[in-house]
Amino acid sequence: MPKQLAKRATLEWVEYVLDQFNDHDLSEAEACQLLGIKRVQLYELRKRWLKAQIGKRPFQLSSSGQNQKRSLTKEVEDFLHQELP
């Protein structure tokens, strides 16, 4: 499995390729090849990039759901520790 895009390319490079693709200076196949991603991933990435531009927010390569710690309530943790040896 290839490494994540954020580990393979710089943010500036990805934004440059997306900008060129969005302006129709690059084809779909060229953009996919330059970024090392599949067609579906290109359009998902482009969608996030466009949303960031419209919302005047910084664009990030990692999705917003990463690096979030899920925690359980104290009661649930205690119950699980009792039930699961």
C-alpha positions as CSV (number, residue, x, y, z in Angstrom):
1,M,0.0,0.0,0.0
2,P,1.4,3.4,-0.9
3,K,2.2,5.9,1.8
4,Q,-0.3,8.7,2.6
5,L,-0.1,11.6,0.3
6,A,0.9,13.9,3.1
7,K,4.0,11.8,3.6
8,R,4.8,11.7,-0.1
9,A,4.2,15.2,-1.2
10,T,4.4,18.8,0.1
11,L,1.3,20.8,0.6
12,E,2.6,23.4,-2.0
13,W,3.1,20.7,-4.6
14,V,-0.4,19.2,-4.1
15,E,-2.0,22.7,-4.2
16,Y,-0.1,23.5,-7.4
17,V,-1.2,20.3,-9.1
18,L,-4.8,20.8,-7.9
19,D,-4.7,24.4,-9.2
20,Q,-3.4,23.2,-12.6
21,F,-6.0,20.5,-12.8
22,N,-8.8,22.8,-11.8
23,D,-7.7,25.3,-14.5
24,H,-7.7,22.4,-17.0
25,D,-4.0,22.8,-17.6
26,L,-3.5,19.2,-16.5
27,S,-5.6,16.2,-17.4
28,E,-7.2,13.9,-14.9
29,A,-4.6,11.2,-15.7
30,E,-1.7,13.6,-15.4
31,A,-2.8,14.9,-12.1
32,C,-3.4,11.4,-10.8
33,Q,0.1,10.4,-11.9
34,L,1.8,13.4,-10.5
35,L,0.1,12.9,-7.1
36,G,0.3,9.1,-7.2
37,I,-3.4,8.7,-6.4
38,K,-6.5,7.2,-8.1
39,R,-9.2,9.2,-9.9
40,V,-11.6,8.9,-7.0
41,Q,-9.0,10.2,-4.6
42,L,-8.2,13.1,-6.9
43,Y,-11.8,14.3,-6.9
44,E,-12.2,13.9,-3.1
45,L,-9.0,15.8,-2.6
46,R,-10.1,18.5,-5.1
47,K,-13.4,18.8,-3.2
48,R,-11.7,19.4,0.1
49,W,-9.3,21.9,-1.5
50,L,-12.2,23.9,-3.1
51,K,-14.1,23.9,0.2
52,A,-11.1,25.3,2.0
53,Q,-10.7,28.0,-0.7
54,I,-14.3,29.0,-0.5
55,G,-14.3,29.0,3.3
56,K,-11.0,31.0,3.4
57,R,-9.5,28.3,5.6
58,P,-6.1,26.7,5.2
59,F,-6.0,23.5,3.2
60,Q,-4.6,20.4,5.0
61,L,-3.6,17.2,3.4
62,S,-4.7,15.0,6.3
63,S,-8.4,14.6,6.7
64,S,-10.1,16.2,9.7
65,G,-10.9,12.9,11.3
66,Q,-7.3,11.9,11.9
67,N,-5.5,12.2,15.2
68,Q,-8.6,12.5,17.2
69,K,-8.7,10.7,20.5
70,R,-12.0,9.0,21.4
71,S,-12.6,8.7,25.1
72,L,-15.1,6.8,27.1
73,T,-16.9,8.0,30.2
74,K,-15.6,6.8,33.5
75,E,-18.7,4.6,34.0
76,V,-18.2,2.9,30.6
77,E,-14.5,2.3,31.3
78,D,-15.2,0.8,34.7
79,F,-17.9,-1.5,33.2
80,L,-15.6,-2.7,30.4
81,H,-12.8,-3.3,32.9
82,Q,-15.1,-5.4,35.0
83,E,-16.6,-7.4,32.1
84,L,-13.4,-7.9,30.1
85,P,-10.6,-9.5,32.0
